[in-house]
């Protein structure tokens, strides 16, 4: 049974029907009534909670194709994510063919923008490119927009584009409605929010992909190898449809690609500084089944939405453990099962413990040249079985001494040595008996063999 709000108009309902939604997700139903009333909204949500449509549905209701001006701007941290949002927004133009939506990312032809006789009603783009066309070149009249949507705000902060976003927002309307979505709210993001948001309604989504039963989480110790060496070995041990390998730093991602080039593994790399054409060419290799591994950082991987990703390899744990959740969430989509391997060393124990407290169940496996094999559950201590000799010595050493007499340490040491000598004598005597039995048995066999041969 649908839970569509009564305030929803025909355009919004048709947009939902085209997307084949039977009902709204938690964040969608929570955001909608506040967004259409013009309230600022902060949505704290993880991957897979439906946040993209949480702002597209109200925009579908709010946009007026009769107004020849930009009415809303959606900002994303990466080209891939902006493209993904644009793809989700395409059905809006099916609902209303008069609606104009423009994708603005790196690689956009400036001359094409100059030829626009009409401003788009909705602009979707990356921070840098929107700033170029709006602030620097004045080709887009973003200053006319009533709504600013900031998606993945924490990633915009992390990659250093918050200052550019501040410049864009400062040149927009004074009373601007802002819808801001983020996996986390870092302290460095709060001044920006306080500057532009007015009495925002906060939506905290508790849905989380860590509870997704389709995803299997596996801990793999690096042992004597480096994280990157372990990543190459693990890649050779699995057989994925597509595997996403996520590194914590750009430097590690570059080094790992160099190591992959020395193997027969088919892979592509995704970096934030790659040109739009290079990224598009790389992604086409995945689509054409010419590559099975994607090496990226968290920033470059954020915009990836490939249902065929069957495996994720996390090369160590990120500082922000929510990023691990995002990494794992790239697999196990659209009803498929997925596996997230995470390579770990001794320093990662606190991260593992915290994730286990968040109800993530890890399998524990060792990876060798011959493949993966199961290990005891992580954290299970090995209980050593004490030998009788050790128990006897322990009792002697830990025996309570009522009164200390001169030379007791020497006497105790002599007693311990006597226990060890008895143990050695018993072992020797036992060995002699076994040897005698073996010789007697061998002699009997030889005797029987001789008798048989003589007959």
N, C-alpha and C positions, 0 to 999 in steps of 0.2 A: 504494500500500500504506500503511495507516494506521500512525502512530507513537504510538498511544495508550498511555500508561504502564500497567503491570500493576497499579499501586495504584489505578487509576481504578474507582470503583464504578458501579453500574447507573444511578444518577441522573445522574452526570456524562456517561456514555456516551450516554444518551438525549438530554440537553441538546445534546450535540455533533451527534447525528444530526438533531435538529430544525433545527439551524442549517446542516445539509448540509455539514459540514466533512469532507473526505476525510482530512485529516491536520492536526496542530497546526502553527502557525507556530513560528518559532524561539523567540520570547519566551514563547509559551504552553507549549511543552514544557520550557523551562528553569525557568519559575516554578512550575509545577504541583507537582513532587515536594517542593519546599521549603515551599510554602505549606501543603500538607495535613499537613506535619509540625509546623506551628506556628512555623516560622522567619520572622523579619522578612526582607523582600525589598525591594531598591531596583532598580527597572526604569528604565533610561535608554533611551528609545525615541522615535522620531519618529512622525509621522502615517502611518497605513497599515500598521503592523506587527502589528496584532491585539492590542494591549495591553488593550483593554476585556475581551475574553474571556479574557485571560491571568489576570485575577482573578475573573471571573464563573464560570469552569469550576471552580476549586477551591472557591469559595463554594457552588456547587451541590452539591458533594460534602459540604461541611462543615455546611451548615445542617440543623437538626433541626426539622421541623414540629411535633413533639410538645412542644417547649419553648415555653411561652407568654411569651416575652421577646425583646427585641431581641438578636440575636446578631452582627450585623455592620452597620457604617456605611460608606457610600461618600460621600466629599466631593468635589465638583466646583467649579470656579471660577465657572461661569456657569449660568444657567437652561437655556440651550439644550443645553449639554453634559450637565447632569443629566438632562434629558428624553431625550436620546439614549441615555444609559446605561440609563435606565429602560426604553426601548423594546427595547434589547438584552436586558434582564433578563426581559421578559415571558414568553418561552418557559420560564423556570424554573417558572412557575406552571402551565404545561401539563404539565410533567414531574410536578409534585406540586401538585395543586389545593389542598392544605391549607396551602401556603406563602403567607405574607402579605408583600407588598412595598409599601412606601410611598414616594411621591415627595414631597419637602419642598422647595419653592422659593418665591420671592416670589410673592405672590398666593394662597398656600394659605389656605383658610378656617379660622381658628383654631377656630371652633365645631365643625367637622367633626372636628378632632383631639381635641377634648374628648369627643366622643361615642364615641371608640374604646373598645370594651369589651375588646379585646385588643390588646396591643402588636404591631407588625409584627415579623416575623423579620429583615427586611432593610430598612434605611432608606437612601434615596438622596437627597441634597440639596445645597444650596449652603451655604457657611459661615455666612452671616448668618442665614438662616432656621433652620438647625439649632440655632444658638446661641440664638435667640429661644425656640424651643419646648422646648429641652433645659435650658439654663442659666437663662433668665429665667422661663419659664412652667411648667417641670417637667411638660410634657405628654407628653414622650417619655423613656423610661428608657434613654437611650443608655449610661448608666453600667453597664448589664448586658452590653453587647456585648463579645465576645472579640476581634473583628477590626475594625481601622480601615483603610480603603483611602483613600489620598489620590491623586486623579488630577490630572494637570497641576499639580504642586506649584509649578513655577516661575511659572506664571501666578497662582496664589494669592498668591505672594510679591509679584509685580509690581503687582497691583491693591490691595495693602495689607491683605489678610485673614489674613496669617500669625499675627498677634497673636490674632485671634478663634479661629483653629484651635488655637492653643496653649491657650487657655482651655478649649476643648472637650476636647482630649486630656488635659488635667490633671485633669479630673473623671471620666475613664473608668478602667477597671481598671488597677492598678499594673503587672501583667504583661499588657500588651496586645500582641497581634500586629499589626504595622503593615506594610502593603504600600504602598509609595510609588512612584509613577510620574511621570516628568518628562522633558521633552525635553532639558533641561540641568540641571546641579546648580550653581546660583549659590552663591557663598561665604556669602551671607546666609541661605541655607537650611540650611547645615551645622549650626549650633548647635541648631536644632529637631530635626534628625535624630539628633544625638548625644544629645539629652535623652531621646528616647522610643524609639529603636531599639537593639536589643541584638544585637551580632554579626550584622548583616544580610548576606544573600547578595546580591551585586551582579550584575545581569544587564545587560550592555552589548550592545544590539542594533545591528548594523552595517547592517541594511536601511535604505534611505533613499529617499525619493521622488525625490531628484535623479537617480537612475538610471532613473527611470520613462520608458521611451522614448515613452510616449503624450503626454508634456508637452513642448511647444515653448517655450523661453525666448527672449524677444525684448527687446533693449535699444532704448530709444527716447530720444534726447537731447531735453532740454527747450528747448535753444537759447536764444532771447531771451525765452522765456515763463517764468512761474513754474511750479512743480510742479502747482499746482491748475489753472491755465489749460491746461497741457498735458494734464492728466487729462480735462478737459471735451472738448477737441478730439479726443483719442484715442477717447473714448466715442462720439463722433459718427462716427468712421471705421470702427467695427467693427459687426458684426451678430451678437451673441451670443444663445444661448438664454437664459442668465442670466450676468451678469458681476458678479463680486465686486470692489469697489474698496476697497483697504485703505490707510488713512492711518496715519502714524506717531504722531499725537497726536489727542486728542479735539477740540482747537481746529481743527485742519485738517479733520477730518471734518465739523464743524459749518459751516465756511466753504464746503466743497465742496458740501454740501447746498443752501446758499443760492444758489450759482452754478448748480446743476442746476435749481433752481426757475425760472430764467430761460430754460431750454431746453424743448424738447418731449420730452425723454428721460423715460421712465417709471422711477421709482426708489423705493426705500425706504431708510431709514436705521436702523441698529442701534447703540444706545449702551448702555453698562453701566448708566446711571442711568435707563433707561426702565422703566416699570411692566411687569409681566408681561402685562397686557391689551394695552398698546400694542405690545409686541414680538410678541405672538401675532397681532394684527391686521395688523402689517406683514408677517409671514411668510405670512399667508393671501393677501396680494396677489400674492406670488410664486407660490403654489400655484394661484391663479386666473388666472395669466398677465396680471395687471394691472400688473405691474412687471417690468423686465428687468435693472435694476441694483441692487446692494446696496452702500451706502456704510457702512463700518464701520472700527473700529480693530482691532488684533490681538486685544485682549481680547474685544471683542464678537463677532469672527469665529471665535474658537476653537471655539465649540460648533456652528458651521454645518456640516451634512453633507447637502448637496443634490447628488445625482448629476448633475442637469441643468446644473450650473455649467460652462460651456464656456470661459469666459475669466476671467482674474484680472488686474487692473491694480494693480501695486504702486507707490504714489505715493512714490517714493524708496526707499532701502534702510533697513531698521531697524538699530538699533545692534547687536543680536544677530542675526547672519546666519542662525541657525537659524530665526528667525521668518520669514525670506524663504522658507525651505524649507517651513514650515507654510503660508504663503500659497499657494505654488505647488501644494501638495498638495490644495488644495480643488477642483482641476479634474483632469481625466484619470482619473476614477474609473469603476468598474464597466465596464471595457472601452472607455470612450469616450476620444476624443482631447481634449486641452485645450491652451490657449495662455496663457502667463503673460507679460504685458508689464510691464516695469519702467522707469519714467521716471527718468532720471539726469542729473546735472550734473557739473561738474568735480570737486567734492568727493567724488563717489562712486567715483572711480577705484580706491582701495584695496579697497573692497568688491567691485567687479567682478573685480579681479585675484585676490582670495582665493577667490571662488566658482569662477572658472575653474580654479584649482588644485585645487578639489574636484571637478573633472571635469564641471562644468556647461558645456554648449556653448550659447553665445548667438548668435542671429541678430542682425543690426544693421539697424535700419530708421529712416527719417526720417518724421515725420508732418507733413503740411501741410494746408492748407485743402482740397486736392483728394484727400487720402487718404495711405496709407502707400506708401513706395517703399523699395527695398533700398539699403543703404549698404555700403561696404567693411567687412570684418570688423573688429570693435573692436580697437584697438591697432595696426592695420596702418599703418605710417608711410608718408607720401607722399614718394616719391623725385622730386625736381625735376630735370628734364633741363636741364643747363647749356647755354647758348647758346655758340657758338664764341667770340664776343666775350668772354664772361665767363671762359671757360677761358684765353684769351690773357692777360687782365688778371690772373687768378689766378696764372699762371705768372710773370708779371713781378713782381707784388707779393711772392710767396713765394720769389722767386729768392734764393739764398744770396749774400750780399755778402762777398767775401773781404776787401776793405779799404774801409773807409768813407772817402770823400773829401768835402771841403766842398761843400755844395750838392747832395748826392745826392738828398735828399727832393724838392727842386724839380724836378730832372731826371726823377725817377721819376714825379712828378705830371704833368709835361709829356708823358712817354711814354704814360701812361694816357690823357691827353686826346687825344693824336694817334691812338691806337687807336679811341677813340670817334668822332673826326672822320672817320676812314676808313670806319667803319661807317655813319655818317650819309651820307657821299658815295655809298657803294655803294647804300644804300637809295634815295637821290634818283635816281641814275642808273638803277637798276632800275625805279623808278616812271615815269621819263620814257620808257623803252623800252616799258613796258606801255601807256602812254597813246598812244604813236605807233602801236603795233600796233592798238590799239582804234580810233583815228581812221582808219587805213588800211582796216581791215575794214569800218567804217561807210560810208566813201566808196565802197568796192567794192559794198556792198549797194545804195546809192543809185543808182550807175551802172547796175547790173543792172536795178533797178526802172524806171529811166527808159527803158532800151532795150526792156524788156518792154511798157511802157505805149505806146511809140511804134509798136509793131507792130500 
